[in-house]
Amino acid sequence: MFGFYFLITTQANFAQNNTAISIQWDGSDDKCELEVEKRDITREENKFCSYVIQLEINSTQTLNAVFSSQPNMIITPAAFTITPGVTTYTFTIVPLGNYQGGDVEFLLTGTDAEGRVCLYDFKLFIPSCVENNTTEKLVETQKDNYNYIQSKVAFTPNPTTGILYFDFENVKMNSQLYLFDLTGRLIYSKEIKEEKGHYTIDMNALPSGIYVAVIKNNGQIVSQHKVVKQ
């Protein structure tokens, strides 16, 4: 029967076992089935933190799929085609912000040839990316009184058509800013010698796409940020 069907399931601690998720919708003459099984997750040896995930998907039909996550992460490919039968698909996941590991909710949105939509929701454990979790700076507010102040960073405008501004406050001195493309190629680097500042990054000559800005301290990752060049 024609219409929109929404199917949601969860599998807690999914990354620690290979238990399959089985989802089925039944119409008068139609059947939509999907099984998702984690096959492997490995950390990529890259200039930024990313994980390669292999998922085995068993589908009864062709679906145009979109892969998303909560909290938001860079996923490539984010859009792909699920073919009938059992197929292993490989994805690269780039956690963002000061990500320190945990269960991540993933959503597969599949659309069949007749425009019907299925939602497939599951969880995977993604390990920490943060190697240095110091996002706070200890400052003296009064004599012999100290408080931790949260550091602030912003990349604007984002998306950018060419010029990107990096504003920061309460960042530890002697930190480093790096900008990579998704292949790990270094685009830009800057030593952060002030606690507060405003840097200009010229991306005019770069192709459109997604880039990863990484802040490190003493060579260890503090946070990662998605930058889009239009």
Residue, then its C-alpha position, 0 to 999 in steps of 0.5 A: m500500500f502506498g504511503f510513508y512508513f517510519l520504522i525506528t529501532t535501537q541497539a545499545n552498545f552496538a559497536q561491541n558486538n555483531t548482533a544484527i538489527s532486523i526491521q520490517w514493514d508490511g503493506s498489502d502487497d509490499k515488504c521492506e526488510l533491512e538488516v544492519e550488522k557492524r563488521d569493523i571499526t578502526r581508527e584511521e592513521n590520519k592528521f585528524c581523528s577519524y574512524v572507518i566503519q564497515l556495515e553489512i546491510n541486507s536489503t530486500q530492495t534498492l534504496n537511495a539512502v542518507f546516513s546521518s548522526q546525532p551528535n553531528m559528525i562528518i560522514t562520508p559518503a553521506a548519501f549512497t545507494i543500498t542494493p538488494g542482497v547482502t553488501t558491505y559498505t564502508f564509511t569514514i566518521v569524523p567526530l566533531g567538537n571536544y568529542q570524548g567517546g560514547d554511543v552515537e545515534f545513527l540514522l539511515t533514511g532510505t527512499d525506494a523507487e516509489g518514493r516511500v521512506c523508511l527510517y532505520d535508527f541504531k547506535l554505535f559506540i565511537p571511541s574518543c577523539v580527544e587526546n587532550n581534554t583541556t578546553e578550560k583555562l585556569v585563571e586568577t580572578q582575585k588574589d589566590n582565587y582561581n577559576y576555570i574558564q571555558s575556551k571559545v572558538a568560532f569559524t565564520p562564515n561557515p560555509t564560506t565562499g573564500i575568506l574564513y575567520f577564526d576567533f578564539e578566547n581563553v585558548k591555551m597559549n602554544s596551541q596549534l590550529y590546523l586545517f586539513d582536507l578530507t584526505g588528510r592534506l594539510i591546508y593551513s597551520k598556525e601557532i596560537k601564541e595569544e589567549k585571545g585572537h582573530y585570524t584570517i584564513d584565505m580559502n579562495a584557491l581551494p576547491s569546494g568541499i568539506y574541511v576539518a579544522v583541528i586545535k591541538n595542544n602539545g601535539q594532542i587533539v583538543s577539538q575538531h571542527k567542520v568547515v565548508k567551502q562553497 
